């Protein structure tokens, strides 16, 4: 029923039963309105809490490590590059040695 129907019932109310009838008809709408208001309140709390956490994360990732994550990744890439350079040098040396060995066998 709509608000107008409830208003009609209240206007024509002759005893307490009619008032109970109007209350029972309006109760689901009242519960829904309270639920929406409560949900909005909780959402606002959650949003403000996430906003505070976002301020901490804005500049850098916070964790319990002694070194910043960005610096750890950069150091890791440097180590990988050094390993790759070492492997290339070993391959060059092996190649040169193989070429020299082939020259000795031919001669």
N, C-alpha and C positions, 0 to 999 in steps of 0.2 A: 504494500500500500504506500501511497505517497504521503507527503507531509500534509497535503490538503485533506486527505482522507482522515488522518489522525486529528487534524484540526476540527473536522466535522464531528468526529466521535466525541472529542472533548467539549465541543459546543453543545451537543445534545446529551451530554452525560447527566444521568438522573441519579445514579448511585455509584458506589465504589467499584462494582463489577465493570462498568463502562470505563472507569479510569484504569483499572487493571488491564482491560482489553487494549486501551491506547498504549499503555506502558509496554505490554508484550509485543505489540506491533512495532513500536519504535525501538525496542531493545536491540535488534540486529544492526540497525543503522548506527546506534550509539556505540555498540561494541566495535563496529568497523571503524568509526571515526577515532575512537581511542586507540585502536591498533595502528592506524596510520600515523597519528601524532607520536606514539611511542616509537614506531619504526623510524620516523624522521629524526627523533631525538638521538636514537642509537647510531644512526648513520652519521649524524653530525659529530658525535663523539669519536667514531671510528675515523672519520675524515681528518679531524684535527690531530689525532694520534699519528696517522700516516703522514700528515704534513710535517710534524716534528721530526719523524724518522727521515723524511725526504731531505730536510735541511742538513742532517748529519751526512747523508750520502752524496749531497750535491757536489762537493769538492773532490772527495776521494772515497774509496770503499773502506769502511771501518771494519776491522776484524781483530782477532787477538794475536796476529802475527807481529813480529818486531819490524818487519820490512813491508813497505807498501806493495800491494799486489802489482801495480804497474811496474815498479822497480824490479820485482821478482821476475816478471815476464821478460823485461828488457835484459836482465842478467842471463836468463835462460837462453834467449836468442843469441847473445854474444858467445855463450859456451858452445852452442850448436854450430855457429859459424866457425869458431876455432877448431872444432872437431872436423868439420868439412874441409877446412884449409889443410889440416894435418893429413887427412886421407888423400887429398889431391897431391900433396907433396910426396907422400909415399908412392902413389901411382906414377908420378913423374920419375922418381928415382928408379923404381922397378923397370919402367919403360926404357930409361937410358941404359940400365944395366943389361937388359935383354938385347938391346940394339948392339951394345959393345960385345956381348957374348956371341951374337950372330956374326959380327965382323971377324972375330977370332976364329970361328969355325970355318968360315969361308976362306980365310987366308991361309 
